[in-house]
Amino acid sequence: MVIRSEQQKYNGSLPNGDRGRRKSRFALFKRPKANGVKPSTVHIACTPQAAKAISNKDQHSISYTLSRAQTVVVEYTHDSNTDMFQIGRSTESPIDFVVTDTVPGSQSNSDTQSVQSTISRFACRIICERNPPFTARIYAAGFDSSKNIFLGEKAAKWKTSDGQMDGLTTNGVLVMHPRNGFTEDSKPGIWREISVCGNVFSLRETRSAQQRGKMVEVETNQLQDGSLIDLCGATLLWRTAEGLSHTPTVKHLEALRQEINAARPQCPVGFNTLAFPSMKRKDVVDEKQPWVYLNCGHVHGYHNWGNKEERDGKDRECPMCRSVGPYVPLWLGCEAGFYVDAGPPTHAFSPCGHVCSEKTTAYWSQIPLPHGTHTFHAACPFCAHQLAGEQGYIRLIFQGPLD
């Protein structure tokens, strides 16, 4: 199973490379020794101080503060059949996968640091069965260095029908399972919120509203190939080993790049041959780089045609069809895990210019990704830019060599 950080704006890699637990993708393997936990004893304490005394540092527990006078502590015991993986903003040792907020269009870590993070330090945990079929389930909140999860007085919490406690985290953990799996036939599913105990709810009115949504009993917290996990500031794409076996590899994407370059597309103005740069050189605009007019899809080399001052240089007039619109360089989408099929790179997202297959652009342009505390919009999976235009993508029109 592989988690891929959806809103990494760097097209398949972090600006300073993958380092330790801070990566653009993270593979889950069976641990040498099981570290999963499951709920056991429930204690009702009269004060938060008494609750702290109950929850010792050697045992996992979740504390639900109902009032200043009462806290319910649920102790968790070791589960030899499962492995636990934790995700969050904290760099403390209980977190296996450190995620940070991403700002679309920013080029360095310094650009992202100025934004106050909305991702929880201990955002969520994934529990995987150690035996086939290796089912993976997601739960809101992660255990801290003291092996505790604390839901304060203001957090949404309640007693369930069978007498257990449950609750939601401040900004919530949202999950969307695609319909028809993660294939060329995929369709977006419905966003749901996952509780601390793994129950499924409809979304709250806003991200941190006190009132929980309605429980959706026909759905589960079980992750499937293509599930999206939103942590309010970063979105993760869950891929299974089986799903990835049907996904194009980086080698296949490189073959597609070489194939399109071998056709020697030309700039219809300068008649110079265009070529997509290698995937390693995906940050610097090359002199042979293809550029596109986003309103019509005509591909050119870089030129100064139609750059009129009154348009602030943002919109340009296409020499082929005279349509006016943004003019941007094209980049091949490098993260193979985002592709729903192995089709040729014929379409580009607008306005960023990331290129991939038609079905991949069509799929991602339909997905409303959470943005902020109460809005959703479609975004390019390779750079997180909000999509623009009627469809959010355009078919590329290349001109072949004249000889």
C-alpha positions as CSV (number, residue, x, y, z in Angstrom):
1,M,0.0,0.0,0.0
2,V,1.3,3.4,-0.9
3,I,0.2,6.9,0.3
4,R,0.9,9.7,-2.1
5,S,0.7,13.2,-1.0
6,E,-1.8,14.7,-3.4
7,Q,-1.2,18.4,-2.8
8,Q,2.6,18.4,-3.3
9,K,3.0,21.2,-5.8
10,Y,6.4,19.8,-7.0
11,N,5.1,17.3,-9.5
12,G,6.2,14.0,-7.9
13,S,8.9,15.2,-5.4
14,L,9.5,17.6,-2.6
15,P,11.7,20.7,-3.3
16,N,14.6,19.4,-1.1
17,G,14.0,15.7,-1.9
18,D,12.5,13.0,0.3
19,R,14.0,13.1,3.7
20,G,13.3,10.7,6.5
21,R,9.6,10.7,7.4
22,R,8.9,13.8,5.2
23,K,8.2,12.4,1.7
24,S,6.0,12.8,-1.3
25,R,5.1,9.1,-1.2
26,F,5.1,6.6,1.7
27,A,4.9,2.8,1.4
28,L,3.3,0.8,4.2
29,F,5.0,-2.6,4.9
30,K,4.2,-5.3,7.4
31,R,6.1,-4.4,10.6
32,P,8.6,-6.8,12.1
33,K,6.4,-6.8,15.2
34,A,2.7,-5.9,15.4
35,N,2.1,-2.4,17.0
36,G,-1.7,-2.2,16.5
37,V,-4.1,-1.4,19.4
38,K,-7.8,-1.9,20.1
39,P,-10.1,-0.5,22.7
40,S,-10.5,-2.3,26.0
41,T,-11.4,-0.8,29.4
42,V,-13.6,2.3,29.9
43,H,-13.0,4.6,33.0
44,I,-15.2,7.5,34.1
45,A,-13.1,10.0,36.0
46,C,-14.5,12.8,38.0
47,T,-11.7,15.3,37.1
48,P,-9.2,15.7,34.2
49,Q,-6.5,15.3,36.8
50,A,-7.9,11.9,37.8
51,A,-8.1,11.0,34.1
52,K,-4.4,11.8,33.6
53,A,-3.6,9.5,36.5
54,I,-5.6,6.7,34.9
55,S,-3.9,7.0,31.5
56,N,-0.3,6.0,32.1
57,K,2.4,6.5,29.5
58,D,2.9,2.8,28.8
59,Q,-0.7,2.3,27.6
60,H,-2.5,3.9,24.7
61,S,-5.7,5.7,25.7
62,I,-8.3,8.3,24.4
63,S,-9.6,10.9,26.9
64,Y,-12.9,12.5,26.2
65,T,-13.4,15.6,28.4
66,L,-17.1,16.1,28.9
67,S,-16.9,18.9,31.4
68,R,-14.6,20.2,34.1
69,A,-16.1,17.7,36.4
70,Q,-16.1,14.6,34.2
71,T,-13.7,12.9,31.7
72,V,-14.2,9.5,30.1
73,V,-10.9,7.5,29.4
74,V,-10.9,4.6,27.0
75,E,-7.8,2.4,27.4
76,Y,-6.5,0.6,24.4
77,T,-4.7,-2.7,24.5
78,H,-2.2,-4.4,22.2
79,D,-3.6,-6.0,19.0
80,S,-1.2,-8.7,17.6
81,N,-3.2,-8.9,14.4
82,T,-2.7,-5.3,13.2
83,D,-0.1,-2.7,12.4
84,M,-0.6,1.0,13.1
85,F,0.7,3.9,11.0
86,Q,0.3,7.5,12.1
87,I,0.2,10.7,10.0
88,G,0.4,14.3,11.1
89,R,2.3,17.6,11.1
90,S,4.3,16.7,14.2
91,T,7.9,15.5,13.8
92,E,7.7,13.5,17.1
93,S,8.5,9.8,16.9
94,P,4.9,8.4,17.0
95,I,4.3,10.0,13.6
96,D,5.4,7.7,10.7
97,F,4.5,10.1,7.9
98,V,5.1,13.9,8.4
99,V,2.9,16.1,6.2
100,T,3.0,19.8,5.8
101,D,0.6,22.3,4.2
102,T,1.2,23.2,0.6
103,V,0.7,26.5,-1.1
104,P,-0.1,26.2,-4.8
105,G,2.5,27.9,-6.9
106,S,5.1,28.4,-4.2
107,Q,8.6,27.3,-5.1
108,S,10.3,26.7,-1.8
109,N,9.8,25.7,1.8
110,S,10.1,29.3,2.9
111,D,6.9,30.1,1.0
112,T,5.0,27.5,2.8
113,Q,6.3,28.3,6.3
114,S,4.6,31.7,6.4
115,V,1.1,30.0,6.4
116,Q,-0.2,28.9,9.7
117,S,-0.8,25.2,9.4
118,T,-4.4,23.8,9.7
119,I,-3.1,20.2,9.7
120,S,-3.3,18.6,13.1
121,R,0.0,17.6,14.8
122,F,-1.4,14.1,15.2
123,A,-4.0,14.0,12.4
124,C,-4.9,10.4,11.8
125,R,-4.0,6.8,12.1
126,I,-4.3,3.9,9.7
127,I,-4.7,0.3,11.1
128,C,-3.7,-2.5,8.7
129,E,-4.4,-6.2,9.2
130,R,-1.2,-8.2,9.1
131,N,-2.8,-11.1,7.3
132,P,-4.6,-11.3,3.9
133,P,-6.5,-9.4,2.6
134,F,-4.5,-6.8,4.6
135,T,-7.6,-4.6,5.1
136,A,-6.6,-1.0,6.0
137,R,-8.9,1.3,8.0
138,I,-8.6,5.0,8.8
139,Y,-9.3,6.7,12.1
140,A,-9.3,10.4,13.0
141,A,-6.5,11.6,15.5
142,G,-3.2,9.9,16.3
143,F,-1.6,9.0,19.6
144,D,1.0,11.4,20.9
145,S,4.3,10.7,22.6
146,S,2.5,9.8,25.8
147,K,0.3,7.3,23.8
148,N,-2.7,9.5,24.4
149,I,-5.4,11.2,22.4
150,F,-7.1,14.1,24.2
151,L,-10.5,15.4,23.0
152,G,-11.0,18.7,24.9
153,E,-14.2,20.2,26.1
154,K,-14.9,22.1,22.8
155,A,-14.3,19.0,20.6
156,A,-17.4,17.4,19.1
157,K,-18.0,14.1,21.1
158,W,-20.8,11.9,22.1
159,K,-21.9,8.6,23.6
160,T,-22.8,5.9,21.1
161,S,-25.9,3.7,21.2
162,D,-23.9,0.8,22.7
163,G,-22.5,3.0,25.5
164,Q,-19.1,3.7,23.9
165,M,-17.5,7.2,23.3
166,D,-16.7,8.7,20.0
167,G,-15.7,12.2,18.7
168,L,-14.3,14.3,15.9
169,T,-11.1,16.3,15.7
170,T,-11.0,20.1,15.3
171,N,-10.6,20.3,11.5
172,G,-11.6,16.8,10.8
173,V,-10.4,13.9,8.6
174,L,-12.3,13.6,5.4
175,V,-12.3,10.6,3.0
176,M,-13.6,10.1,-0.5
177,H,-13.8,6.6,-2.0
178,P,-14.0,6.8,-5.9
179,R,-16.8,4.8,-7.7
180,N,-15.5,2.0,-10.0
181,G,-12.2,1.9,-8.2
182,F,-9.2,3.9,-9.5
183,T,-9.4,3.1,-13.1
184,E,-10.2,4.8,-16.4
185,D,-13.9,4.3,-15.5
186,S,-13.5,6.0,-12.1
187,K,-16.1,8.6,-11.0
188,P,-15.8,10.8,-7.9
189,G,-17.5,9.5,-4.7
190,I,-19.0,11.6,-1.8
191,W,-16.8,13.2,0.8
192,R,-17.4,11.9,4.3
193,E,-15.9,12.6,7.7
194,I,-14.2,9.8,9.8
195,S,-14.5,9.9,13.6
196,V,-11.9,9.0,16.2
197,C,-13.5,5.5,16.4
198,G,-13.6,5.1,12.6
199,N,-17.3,5.7,12.1
200,V,-18.5,7.5,8.9
201,F,-20.5,10.8,8.9
202,S,-21.8,13.3,6.4
203,L,-19.8,16.5,6.4
204,R,-20.3,19.2,9.1
205,E,-21.6,22.6,7.9
206,T,-18.1,24.0,8.2
207,R,-14.8,22.1,8.9
208,S,-14.7,22.8,12.6
209,A,-18.4,23.2,13.4
210,Q,-19.5,21.8,16.8
211,Q,-22.4,19.8,15.4
212,R,-21.5,16.5,13.8
213,G,-23.0,15.3,10.5
214,K,-25.4,12.4,10.2
215,M,-24.0,8.9,10.6
216,V,-23.7,6.9,7.3
217,E,-24.1,3.3,8.5
218,V,-23.9,1.8,5.0
219,E,-20.3,3.0,4.5
220,T,-17.1,2.1,6.3
221,N,-13.7,3.5,7.1
222,Q,-12.0,0.9,5.0
223,L,-9.6,2.4,2.5
224,Q,-9.7,1.3,-1.1
225,D,-7.5,1.9,-4.2
226,G,-7.9,5.6,-5.1
227,S,-9.3,6.8,-1.7
228,L,-8.5,10.4,-1.0
229,I,-7.7,11.4,2.6
230,D,-8.0,15.1,3.4
231,L,-6.3,16.5,6.5
232,C,-7.3,20.2,6.0
233,G,-4.2,21.5,4.3
234,A,-2.9,18.4,2.5
235,T,-4.7,15.7,0.6
236,L,-3.4,12.1,0.4
237,L,-4.1,9.6,-2.3
238,W,-4.2,5.9,-1.1
239,R,-3.0,3.3,-3.6
240,T,-3.0,-0.4,-3.1
241,A,-0.3,-2.7,-4.3
242,E,-2.7,-4.4,-6.7
243,G,-4.0,-1.0,-8.0
244,L,-0.4,0.2,-8.6
245,S,0.3,-3.0,-10.6
246,H,-2.2,-1.7,-13.3
247,T,-0.8,1.9,-13.2
248,P,1.8,3.1,-15.7
249,T,5.3,3.1,-14.3
250,V,7.8,6.0,-14.5
251,K,9.6,4.0,-17.2
252,H,6.3,3.9,-19.2
253,L,5.9,7.7,-18.8
254,E,9.5,8.2,-20.0
255,A,8.7,6.0,-23.1
256,L,5.7,8.2,-23.8
257,R,7.8,11.3,-23.5
258,Q,10.4,9.9,-26.0
259,E,7.6,8.8,-28.3
260,I,6.1,12.3,-28.5
261,N,9.5,13.9,-28.9
262,A,10.4,11.4,-31.7
263,A,7.4,12.7,-33.7
264,R,9.3,16.0,-33.8
265,P,6.5,18.4,-33.1
266,Q,7.2,21.9,-34.5
267,C,6.5,25.5,-33.5
268,P,4.2,26.8,-36.3
269,V,5.8,30.3,-35.9
270,G,9.5,29.6,-35.6
271,F,9.5,26.1,-37.2
272,N,11.9,24.9,-34.6
273,T,11.5,21.4,-33.2
274,L,10.0,21.1,-29.8
275,A,10.8,18.5,-27.1
276,F,9.5,17.8,-23.6
277,P,12.5,18.0,-21.2
278,S,13.5,14.9,-19.2
279,M,11.6,14.2,-16.0
280,K,14.7,15.1,-14.0
281,R,14.7,18.6,-15.5
282,K,11.1,19.4,-14.6
283,D,11.7,22.8,-13.0
284,V,13.7,24.9,-15.5
285,V,12.1,26.0,-18.8
286,D,14.1,24.6,-21.7
287,E,14.6,26.5,-25.0
288,K,12.9,23.6,-26.8
289,Q,10.1,23.5,-24.3
290,P,6.6,23.3,-25.8
291,W,4.2,26.1,-24.8
292,V,0.4,26.2,-25.2
293,Y,-2.3,28.7,-25.7
294,L,-4.8,27.5,-23.0
295,N,-8.0,28.8,-24.8
296,C,-7.4,26.8,-28.0
297,G,-4.7,24.2,-27.3
298,H,-2.3,25.2,-30.1
299,V,1.2,24.2,-29.1
300,H,4.2,26.5,-29.9
301,G,7.7,27.1,-28.9
302,Y,8.3,30.2,-26.8
303,H,7.9,33.5,-28.8
304,N,6.8,37.1,-28.2
305,W,3.9,37.1,-30.7
306,G,0.7,38.8,-29.5
307,N,2.1,40.0,-26.2
308,K,0.3,43.3,-25.9
309,E,1.1,45.6,-23.0
310,E,-2.6,46.4,-22.2
311,R,-3.0,42.8,-21.3
312,D,-0.3,42.9,-18.6
313,G,1.5,40.2,-20.5
314,K,-0.8,37.5,-19.0
315,D,-3.0,36.9,-22.0
316,R,-1.6,36.3,-25.5
317,E,-3.2,36.0,-29.0
318,C,-2.6,32.7,-30.7
319,P,-1.0,33.1,-34.1
320,M,-3.0,30.1,-35.5
321,C,-6.5,31.0,-34.5
322,R,-6.3,34.5,-32.9
323,S,-8.0,33.3,-29.7
324,V,-6.8,35.3,-26.7
325,G,-5.8,33.6,-23.4
326,P,-3.0,32.4,-21.1
327,Y,0.2,31.1,-22.7
328,V,2.1,28.7,-20.5
329,P,4.9,26.1,-20.7
330,L,3.9,22.4,-20.8
331,W,5.3,19.9,-18.3
332,L,4.7,16.2,-18.2
333,G,3.0,15.0,-15.0
334,C,5.7,12.9,-13.3
335,E,3.8,11.1,-10.5
336,A,2.7,7.9,-12.1
337,G,0.3,7.1,-9.2
338,F,-2.0,9.9,-10.2
339,Y,-2.7,8.3,-13.7
340,V,-6.0,6.4,-14.1
341,D,-4.8,4.8,-17.4
342,A,-1.6,4.4,-19.5
343,G,-2.9,6.6,-22.4
344,P,-0.6,9.1,-24.3
345,P,0.0,12.6,-22.9
346,T,-2.5,14.4,-25.1
347,H,-4.2,16.9,-22.6
348,A,-3.0,19.6,-20.2
349,F,-4.5,21.0,-17.0
350,S,-5.4,24.7,-17.1
351,P,-3.9,27.0,-16.0
352,C,-0.7,25.1,-14.9
353,G,0.2,23.2,-18.1
354,H,0.8,19.8,-16.5
355,V,0.3,17.2,-19.3
356,C,-1.1,13.6,-18.9
357,S,-3.6,11.3,-20.5
358,E,-7.1,12.5,-21.5
359,K,-8.9,10.2,-19.0
360,T,-6.6,11.3,-16.2
361,T,-7.3,15.0,-16.8
362,A,-11.0,14.3,-17.1
363,Y,-11.1,12.3,-13.8
364,W,-9.2,14.9,-11.7
365,S,-11.1,17.8,-13.2
366,Q,-14.4,16.3,-11.7
367,I,-13.1,15.9,-8.2
368,P,-14.0,18.7,-5.7
369,L,-11.0,18.8,-3.4
370,P,-11.5,20.4,0.0
371,H,-10.1,24.0,0.2
372,G,-10.0,25.9,3.5
373,T,-12.8,25.3,6.0
374,H,-15.9,25.2,3.8
375,T,-15.1,25.3,0.1
376,F,-14.2,22.8,-2.6
377,H,-12.6,23.1,-6.0
378,A,-11.0,20.9,-8.6
379,A,-7.2,21.1,-8.7
380,C,-4.3,19.7,-10.7
381,P,-3.0,16.6,-8.9
382,F,0.6,17.5,-9.8
383,C,0.8,21.0,-8.4
384,A,-2.5,21.7,-6.5
385,H,-3.4,24.7,-8.7
386,Q,-7.1,25.4,-8.8
387,L,-8.3,24.5,-12.3
388,A,-9.7,27.2,-14.6
389,G,-11.8,27.4,-17.7
390,E,-14.9,25.5,-18.7
391,Q,-13.4,22.0,-18.3
392,G,-10.2,22.6,-16.3
393,Y,-8.1,21.0,-19.1
394,I,-7.5,21.3,-22.8
395,R,-6.7,19.0,-25.7
396,L,-3.2,19.8,-27.1
397,I,-2.9,20.5,-30.9
398,F,0.6,19.8,-32.1
399,Q,2.0,20.6,-35.5
400,G,4.1,17.9,-37.1
401,P,7.3,18.5,-39.1
402,L,6.8,20.1,-42.5
403,D,9.5,18.0,-44.3
